[in-house]
Amino acid sequence: MKNKEVVAKAVFDVVKDDLTIEQVEQLLENPKSAAHGDVAFPTFSLAKIYHKAPQQIANDLAEKIDNTSFEKVEVVGPYLNFFMDKKKVSHEVLSTVIKQGEHYGDFNLGNNSNVPIDMSSPNIAKPISMGHLRSTVIGNSIAFILQKVGYNSIKINHLGDWGTQFGKLIVAYKKWGTEEEVRNNPISELLRLYVEFHEKAEEDPSLEEDGRAAFRQLENNDPEAINLWQWFRSESLNEFNKIYDMLGITFDSYKGEAFYEDKMDEIVELLEEKHLLKEDQGAEIVDLSAYDLNPALIKKRDGGTLYITRDMAAALYRKRTYDFAKSLYVVGNEQSYHFKQLKATLKEMGYDWSDDMIHIPFGLITKDGKKLSTRKGQIVLLEEVLNDAIQSAQDQIAEKNPSLENKEQVAKQVGVGAVIFHDLKTDRLNTFDFTLDEVVRFEGETGPYVQYTYARAMSILRKANFTPDKEKNYALDDEGSWEIVKFVQDYPEMILEAADKYEPSVVAKHAIKLAQAFNKYYGNTRILAEDEQQEARLALVYVVTVLLKEDLRLLGLQAPARM
Ligand code: ARG
């Protein structure tokens, strides 16, 4: 039972006639300082009922309360301060984690129902941006967190592999590109061609029409156009996969926008059947004024379909394929309006399941205070960022632990982990600046710090040659361990919060706090001292390793046992 529940029950037993147990629970507070106990009950609200001063009421209650579950119950002015029985609670908590291992904090909220997660989704022929990195790592972590609470996460990379830009690219390639250059340096060469197209088109607007014509050829399955497109796509995907491999992230599906090309007619037909399509200057739109939104543009004047039309087809496909409980879209907050329109249009069509589509927005990453944009060519190449981070981790390991075996592998886990953790540790809607030095530090609120704490705890267990015994009664009653025990106690609730808010930062923050509490404990306590609580202390260290490792896993980081 949670501490608050234990206290609520004890208080309720003596105020039964005047308050319900829920009312008592609502009144309970978490004291700010440990000197005021673990849970406090303020008596103010009873003053009106008992016609007595709150201080007096606190004294009266203290005398009547059954204090067997507590170390002590203290009266401080109008408050009753409850100090939990540390031995009892620590025993319960430690034995639960030792029994459940990494399944501690698992739930079955979802009954294994499907949750497709639209994530990463970079655009072919362009470098994967910091924004796509955010989508990738946030989506990946949400997939793990939802899995932990009982959903079946399905990670979908909705590649941006369709649209007029591919017509432009085909034109640019035929005019100014060579096969060799694209083979040698796919993304940067394709990007160069794309940028060149836009520069030239400023002087010669007829290029735009050529681009549209080339895209129409693509839509009409012209073999040459299709071949080029397929080639650009697979070269790009190879490059993306290098980054996904470095991040250790996989997908269940790479069905991107092109996959829905032949599924959009149905959408248009359905809209027509439901009399939702309106003509507007030759284009086809759906009126969304009932939702206070601008109309959704479904078909352009030239008959070409749009991003939103493909997203409608994708939503319907996912509903039919997965019968999802929820369908998530981890996409930057600059697309919030698009997702509002998408949901509204589907709702107009009578699809109530559109309520289960959830846009999970996130803020921008800036570098040195500036916004990053691909158009102007100021791109931060992700691969470079990751390689720099790995190099920095390597340097620090060489300094701290030069004799470490598999140094290279650990440096990778730490460097890449640092970038991921940095991205996940702040509320996802926050905008943040990216500075490599800050990301890869072994101290402070970083991934390496959490990993390092885990490795340190593991080394204590190795030194003591400790394995926990499920049958043993481990119990601790010192203040240092109590702080950690409380973090462990809060763990399941933390998981629920992270899942409910789709917020990996909740997990990251818990990991940092737990690591800090553990390091404080480690600094103040002789864990290996040979006294009667040695084994219990080691059990606590073991429990810390279980939770830190699970936190790291949920965030998508590795937990090296030595570093
Ligand atoms: N490719 C798009 C972009 O880079 C993101 C796609 C997001 N997913 C979606 N279903 N619309 O902006």
Residues whose N, C-alpha, C, O or C-beta is under 5 A from the ligand:
A	BS01	LIG	D118 S121 P122 N123 H158 G160 D311 V331
